[in-house]
């Protein structure tokens, strides 16, 4: 069992510790670590279970729309993702995408949009997706080419989106498209597109090393009511960045959960595996490795929950969230790699816990801004402060 003393840190309130304890008990009873042949079906099942358990209420804002509060509680989001990720990468994914996929609606949607989508997200009755990336526009959002033009009371979308999580199983997609109000990032708008809308298709399903639903989307003269636009025309980039600022910190928390699970597995291995008439844990090299793993985890946790606390206090956390994501994901990769090494040959056997973690952590260093992008963000914010 992972060390829970961090719950006593001043970043948290008593309700956060209680939330974590309740979710831990729920996850033990409801989250399976078995190998599943049908990832789509398992993801749908997890979303439904998380909705039934009441956990998805933390992924949407507004008690009138099924949320647990009127605003998104970043610390709660992080604790939920950390706990779920320690049990199952797919369970964490299922929760996270409900929040990220509907986050723009929570933050900027009209009352009608919120009423139409958020209660179903909170119940697990509708699966959400966030469609930002394109073949030539991932981290460079300003290079977006998917276009939206206004014709009367409709918007017409044309273009491609790729690497879209929940692609193929989502009931609706928040799609960002170039609407032309200005050049670069200032000419992008956000739209809600329901699955099955004419002109919208799932062009390709994408398989990755840690399986989860992922797809390339195509829009060809896809017409949607202009009432499906989120926020004002040309505000899509700001909406996307504000949404990512909330959930980027939670990516760090998911990495923390995976790292804590790897340390748990390493400690179990070190104290039960015998070599040369002593335990693996009795070797100084093993002790040094465990010490580095624990220190890396606590360092990342401090940055993660600092960023979460600051956002909940109303501060801008662009720099802090970037620091947390960079440190937590890179650190978790190191911790998990050390755990695999401690298991020796058994560490690379398919579907062993540390082998599964090794595959699951890799994508976190890329999605919602690769580590190199986080470095650029941190440096940009530092230089901005100097100029101010």
ZAMARGU-4260 file (C-alpha; in steps of 0.2 Angstrom, whole numbers, plus 5000, padded with zeros to 4 digits):
<rodrens>
0) 5000/5000/5000 | 5007/5017/4995 | 5012/5029/5008 | 4997/5041/5012 | 5005/5053/5023
5) 5005/5066/5009 | 4986/5068/5012 | 4991/5077/5028 | 5000/5090/5018 | 4992/5108/5020
10) 4987/5108/5001 | 4972/5097/5006 | 4956/5099/5016 | 4949/5084/5026 | 4936/5081/5013
15) 4950/5077/5001 | 4957/5064/5012 | 4940/5056/5014 | 4937/5057/4995 | 4953/5047/4992
20) 4949/5034/5005 | 4932/5031/4998 | 4938/5030/4980 | 4952/5018/4986 | 4939/5006/4993
25) 4928/5008/4978 | 4942/5004/4966 | 4947/4989/4975 | 4930/4982/4973 | 4926/4988/4955
30) 4942/4990/4945 | 4949/4974/4937 | 4967/4972/4932 | 4963/4958/4921 | 4968/4958/4902
35) 4954/4963/4892 | 4952/4959/4873 | 4939/4972/4869 | 4946/4989/4875 | 4931/4998/4868
40) 4919/4988/4878 | 4930/4989/4894 | 4931/5008/4892 | 4912/5010/4891 | 4910/4998/4906
45) 4922/5009/4916 | 4913/5025/4912 | 4897/5018/4917 | 4904/5011/4933 | 4912/5028/4937
50) 4896/5036/4934 | 4886/5024/4945 | 4899/5026/4959 | 4896/5045/4958 | 4914/5049/4954
55) 4911/5057/4937 | 4902/5071/4946 | 4919/5078/4950 | 4923/5079/4931 | 4910/5092/4928
60) 4906/5109/4935 | 4889/5114/4941 | 4878/5105/4954 | 4863/5109/4943 | 4871/5098/4929
65) 4876/5083/4940 | 4893/5090/4946 | 4899/5088/4964 | 4902/5107/4965 | 4900/5123/4955
70) 4918/5123/4950 | 4930/5110/4945 | 4940/5105/4961 | 4958/5102/4954 | 4964/5094/4970
75) 4949/5081/4969 | 4953/5078/4951 | 4971/5075/4954 | 4967/5063/4969 | 4955/5053/4959
80) 4967/5051/4944 | 4981/5047/4955 | 4971/5033/4964 | 4963/5026/4948 | 4980/5026/4939
85) 4988/5016/4953 | 4975/5002/4950 | 4972/5003/4931 | 4978/5015/4917 | 4962/5012/4908
90) 4951/5017/4923 | 4961/5033/4924 | 4959/5036/4906 | 4940/5033/4906 | 4938/5046/4920
95) 4950/5059/4913 | 4943/5059/4896 | 4925/5063/4903 | 4933/5078/4911 | 4944/5084/4897
100) 4931/5080/4884 | 4917/5090/4893 | 4929/5103/4901 | 4926/5116/4888 | 4907/5115/4891
105) 4910/5116/4910 | 4920/5131/4908 | 4913/5141/4894 | 4896/5132/4889 | 4879/5140/4888
110) 4866/5135/4900 | 4858/5125/4886 | 4874/5116/4881 | 4878/5112/4899 | 4860/5105/4902
115) 4861/5095/4886 | 4878/5086/4889 | 4885/5088/4907 | 4872/5078/4916 | 4874/5063/4904
120) 4893/5064/4907 | 4891/5064/4925 | 4880/5049/4925 | 4892/5040/4913 | 4878/5039/4900
125) 4887/5049/4887 | 4906/5047/4883 | 4915/5064/4879 | 4930/5067/4868 | 4942/5082/4865
130) 4947/5085/4847 | 4962/5097/4846 | 4977/5088/4838 | 4979/5087/4819 | 4992/5078/4808
135) 5002/5094/4807 | 4996/5103/4822 | 4999/5095/4839 | 5009/5106/4851 | 5008/5120/4838
140) 4990/5123/4839 | 4991/5139/4828 | 4995/5127/4813 | 4978/5120/4814 | 4970/5118/4797
145) 4953/5110/4801 | 4941/5124/4796 | 4924/5130/4801 | 4914/5142/4790 | 4897/5150/4795
150) 4882/5148/4783 | 4867/5156/4791 | 4863/5148/4807 | 4875/5133/4804 | 4893/5130/4805
155) 4901/5119/4792 | 4917/5109/4797 | 4930/5102/4785 | 4946/5094/4790 | 4955/5081/4800
160) 4959/5078/4818 | 4970/5064/4824 | 4976/5056/4840 | 4959/5059/4847 | 4956/5049/4863
165) 4939/5040/4864 | 4938/5042/4845 | 4926/5029/4839 | 4917/5027/4856 | 4912/5045/4861
170) 4895/5051/4860 | 4900/5069/4857 | 4917/5078/4852 | 4922/5096/4857 | 4931/5100/4840
175) 4942/5115/4838 | 4943/5123/4820 | 4950/5138/4812 | 4935/5150/4810 | 4945/5164/4802
180) 4942/5179/4814 | 4961/5182/4814 | 4977/5174/4810 | 4986/5161/4821 | 4978/5156/4837
185) 4966/5170/4838 | 4956/5163/4824 | 4950/5147/4831 | 4933/5142/4838 | 4926/5127/4848
190) 4911/5117/4843 | 4901/5102/4850 | 4899/5088/4837 | 4888/5074/4840 | 4893/5056/4834
195) 4884/5051/4819 | 4882/5069/4812 | 4882/5068/4793 | 4899/5073/4786 | 4908/5067/4801
200) 4916/5050/4801 | 4929/5039/4811 | 4942/5037/4797 | 4955/5026/4806 | 4957/5018/4823
205) 4974/5019/4830 | 4983/5006/4840 | 4996/5011/4853 | 5007/5002/4866 | 4995/5004/4880
210) 4978/5001/4872 | 4964/5013/4873 | 4951/5020/4861 | 4960/5032/4849 | 4956/5038/4831
215) 4958/5049/4817 | 4942/5060/4813 | 4937/5067/4796 | 4925/5081/4793 | 4918/5084/4776
220) 4905/5097/4774 | 4899/5093/4792 | 4885/5104/4796 | 4880/5108/4814 | 4869/5121/4822
225) 4879/5137/4826 | 4871/5135/4843 | 4884/5121/4846 | 4898/5134/4846 | 4906/5135/4863
230) 4910/5153/4868 | 4912/5167/4856 | 4919/5166/4838 | 4938/5166/4839 | 4939/5161/4857
235) 4943/5143/4854 | 4962/5144/4858 | 4959/5152/4875 | 4945/5139/4879 | 4957/5125/4874
240) 4971/5132/4884 | 4960/5135/4899 | 4954/5117/4899 | 4971/5110/4897 | 4977/5121/4912
245) 4965/5111/4923 | 4968/5094/4916 | 4987/5096/4913 | 4990/5095/4932 | 4979/5080/4933
250) 4991/5071/4920 | 5005/5074/4933 | 4993/5066/4946 | 4990/5050/4935 | 5009/5049/4933
255) 5011/5049/4952 | 4998/5035/4954 | 5008/5024/4942 | 5025/5028/4950 | 5017/5024/4967
260) 5011/5008/4961 | 5029/5004/4954 | 5037/5008/4970 | 5024/4997/4979 | 5028/4982/4967
265) 5047/4986/4969 | 5046/4985/4988 | 5037/4969/4988 | 5050/4962/4976 | 5064/4968/4986
270) 5058/4961/5002 | 5053/4944/4996 | 5066/4940/4982 | 5081/4931/4989 | 5098/4931/4980
275) 5115/4925/4987 | 5107/4920/5003 | 5099/4937/5007 | 5085/4948/5002 | 5086/4959/4987
280) 5082/4973/4999 | 5098/4969/5009 | 5109/4975/4995 | 5115/4993/4996 | 5112/4996/4977
285) 5094/4991/4980 | 5092/5002/4994 | 5099/5017/4984 | 5087/5013/4970 | 5072/5013/4982
290) 5078/5029/4990 | 5079/5038/4973 | 5062/5031/4968 | 5054/5038/4984 | 5062/5055/4983
295) 5057/5057/4965 | 5039/5053/4969 | 5038/5065/4983 | 5046/5079/4973 | 5034/5076/4959
300) 5019/5076/4972 | 5024/5092/4979 | 5024/5101/4962 | 5008/5092/4957 | 4998/5097/4973
305) 5006/5114/4973 | 4999/5117/4956 | 4982/5110/4960 | 4980/5120/4976 | 4985/5136/4967
310) 4972/5134/4954 | 4959/5130/4967 | 4964/5147/4975 | 4961/5156/4959 | 4979/5158/4953
315) 4985/5156/4935 | 4995/5140/4935 | 5002/5139/4917 | 5020/5138/4924 | 5016/5127/4939
320) 5006/5115/4929 | 5019/5113/4916 | 5032/5110/4930 | 5021/5097/4938 | 5018/5088/4922
325) 5036/5088/4917 | 5043/5082/4933 | 5029/5069/4937 | 5029/5061/4920 | 5048/5061/4918
330) 5050/5055/4936 | 5037/5041/4934 | 5046/5035/4919 | 5062/5034/4929 | 5054/5025/4944
335) 5045/5013/4933 | 5060/5009/4924 | 5070/5005/4940 | 5056/4994/4946 | 5056/4984/4930
340) 5075/4982/4932 | 5072/4976/4950 | 5061/4962/4943 | 5074/4956/4931 | 5067/4945/4917
345) 5050/4944/4925 | 5049/4963/4923 | 5047/4962/4904 | 5034/4948/4904 | 5018/4953/4896
350) 5005/4960/4907 | 5015/4959/4923 | 5011/4975/4933 | 5027/4983/4931 | 5028/4979/4912
355) 5010/4986/4910 | 5015/5002/4919 | 5031/5003/4908 | 5019/5004/4893 | 5006/5015/4901
360) 5018/5029/4907 | 5026/5032/4890 | 5011/5041/4882 | 5010/5053/4897 | 5026/5061/4893
365) 5019/5066/4876 | 5000/5070/4877 | 4993/5087/4883 | 5010/5094/4879 | 5026/5084/4877
370) 5040/5087/4890 | 5049/5098/4878 | 5034/5109/4876 | 5032/5110/4895 | 5050/5116/4895
375) 5046/5130/4882 | 5031/5135/4893 | 5041/5136/4909 | 5055/5146/4900 | 5042/5158/4892
380) 5033/5161/4909 | 5050/5165/4917 | 5055/5177/4904 | 5038/5185/4904 | 5040/5188/4923
385) 5057/5196/4920 | 5049/5208/4907 | 5035/5213/4919
</rodrens>
